[in-house]
Each structure stands twice: as structure tokens, then as C-alpha cells.
Amino acid sequence: MTAAVTSGGGEPTRRDFIVVATGAMTVAAVGGLAWPFIDQMNPDSSALALGSIQVDVSGMEAGQSITVMWRGKPVFIRYRTPDEVAAARDTPLADLKDPVARNENLEAGAPATMENRSPAGREEFLVMIGICTHLGCVPTGEAGEFGGWFCACHGSVYDTAGRIRHGPAPRNMDIPINNFVDDTTIKIG
């Protein structure tokens, strides 16, 4: 035997049915009205498309840099010359202001060696977020004492691996998640 909630304690009445049905319809209506407001908080397709980008670097030559936008930030891609690679490799970690790689592709405390600042297996390339870590300015490339980047706002100097060498910036420029999907295409994000 099934027990039912009734207004008078006996058998369910038409009034009981109407109360339950009205309550159920109210819950469904509130859910239907709330859904568009909840759904509008999801990122739109253009924002999702910016989650990752692919950049064709087939036209780049050694010594050339390009800047692309990813998630509203400039990303510097530098095809380093053999001399720039050698200079970055030969820099002792003790000479660096920030000894941490700041590379999202590696574990958090990885040392800031030239190899740890490059895409895996492609040490001639450098892919980094082009924002000074001092106050968020965009540094000028191929400038400064070490031939890397120079932030004229407050004098931060980065080397050819994007590592801070002098100035007020507290840490190296960040390396976003990136990898080569084929010989000429870098995926960022």
C-alpha cells in the first residue's frame, strides 16, 4: 500500500494533485528561465578558439623574431642564430638573477638552462610570453646588453633565452605550453 500526503489525511484529492503539479511546473519553469543566464557565463566560441593557436614558422630564418597574440598576450617566437644558442647555453646559472626556467612544459622548479627554455628538441627556437615581469610592459627585441630583450620603461634586460639579467624585473619571462606539431608548426596552448 502506498502512502500519499493529503490535505485531510485520507485519500489524495484533486486539490492535492493540483498543488503537486503546480509545484513541479514551477520548478521546471524556474530551471528553464535560469538556464540562459547560467549558459551565458560559459566562454563563447571565439574565446575557446584562443585556448590554443598554431603558428607556421616555415618562413622564418635564423635571427628572425615574430610576435603573435595568444589569449590577449603577445608571444615572442625567436629563431635564434647558432651564436645566440651558444651564448645562452654558455651562461652559468650562477650569473642569472632568476635560476628557475618558468616553463609551463616542465616541472615548477626546473633550472633556467637554455634547453629548459626551448621547445623540446628544437633549441634554436624560443617561444615566450612577451611581457616584462616587472610591471607588464612589452620589451623591445634584439636589444640590451645581452642581445635579447630590453624593457625601456624601467631598464630590465633579458638575454637570448628570455632570462632576466639586469634591472628591476624579478623573474624570467614565462614560457607557455608549446610544442612542434610538425617540422614547421608550433602549437601554443
N, C-alpha and C positions, 0 to 999 in steps of 0.2 A: 504494500500500500504506500502511496506517495503522499507526503505531507506537503501542503501548499499554504502559503501565507494568505490569509483572507482578512477582509475588513471586519467580519463578525465572528470569526473563529470557526466557521463551518466550511461548506463547500466554496470554492472560488466563484466569484460573481463576475458579471460583465464589467463592473467598475474596476475590479482588481486587474482584469485583463487590459483595460484601457490605461490604467496607471503604469503597468509594466511596459506596455507597448510604447507609451509616450516617453518614458524614461529611456528606453532603448533607442528610439528615434532621435532624442535629444543628444545622446552620446554620439551617435553616428553623424548628426549634423555638426556638432562641435568639432569632431575629428575632420570632417570634410572642409570646414571653414579654416581650421588651423593648418592643414597640410600646405596650402600655398605659401603661408608665412614661414613655415619651417623649411620648405623646399627652396625658397629664395635665398636662404643662408648658405646653400651649397655653392661652390665656385662654378662660374659659367664655363662654357667650353673653351673660350679664349684663355682663361686663366689656367685651365688644365693643360692646354697645349703648351704653355710656357713652363710646365714642370720639367721638361727636357727639350733640348734642341740638338740638332745635328748640324755641324759646320764642315763644309768642304774645304780642305786645306791643300787641295791638289795644285792650286795656282801659286802657292807661297814658295818663296825661295829663302835660303839661309840668310839671316839678318833682317828678315821682314816681320812686322807685327801687324795684327789686325785686332779690332775691338768689335765684339758682338754684344748684344743685350740679352740677358737671361734673368728672368724674374725681376726685371726692372733695374738690374745692376749691370755695369759694364764688366765684361770679361775680356782680359787681355790674352791673346794667343800669340806667342812668340816662337818663331822658328829660329832657334839660336845657331850661331856660327860655331864651328869647332873650337875657336878661341874662347867664345863665351862659355861653352860647355866646360872646357878645361879650367877656366878661371873659377867657375862655380864649384867644380869638383875639388880644386886645389885649395879652397878656402878652409882653413881649420875651423872646426866647430867652436873652439875657444874664442875665435875672433868675432863670433856672432853675438849680437845683443839678445836675440831670442833663439835658443838652440832647438826649438820644437818645430816640426815640419808644418803643422797646421793644415794637413792634407786629409780631407774627408774620406779618401780612399784607403787610408791606413789607420792603425790604432792611434789613440789620442796622444800618446807620449813619444811617437816616433821622432828620431833626431832629424834635424833640418839639413840632411845631406842633399847634394844635388840630385841624386837618384830618387830620394823621397819627395822631391818637389816636382818631379816629372811624371807624365803618364807612363805606366808600366811598359818597359821595353822600348820606349821612344824618348830617350833622354835629350834629344835635340829640340823637343818641344816643351814649352811651359804654358800651362793653362791656369790662370788665377783670376780671382775677383779683383778688378782694378780699382779698389777703394783703399785709400790710406787708412791705416789702423789707428791713427791719432784722432782726427776729427771727421773722417769720412769724405775727404776731398778726393779728386781723381788725379793721380800723379801723371807727370809727363814721362813718356817712354824714351829710351835711349838717351838718358840724361843723368847727370850726377857723377860723382866721383868714381863709381864702380860700373858705369855704362849701363845701368839698369833703369830705374825709375827715380824721379825726383819730385817731391811734393813741395811746390814753391810756397804754399801757404805758411808752413812753419819749418821747412827745411829738412824734412825726413828724406833720407837717402836709402834706396833699396838696390841690391846687386842684381845680376842677371838671372838669379833664381828667385827673385822677389822677396829676399830676406832683408830685414831691416839692419842697416849697418851703422847709421848715424841719425841723430835727430830725436824729436820727442815721441815718435811712434813707438808704442810699447811692444809690438809683436810683428811677425812676418805677415805679408798679405796672404789671405786664405786661398786654398786650393779646393775648388768644388769637386763633387763627384764627376769624374770624366774618364773616358776610355775610347780607344780607337775601335770603331765597329768594322772598319776595313782599312786598307793602307792609306786612304786619303780622307777619311771622315771621322771627326771627333764627336762623340755624344757627350753633352754636358747635362748633368741632372739625372 
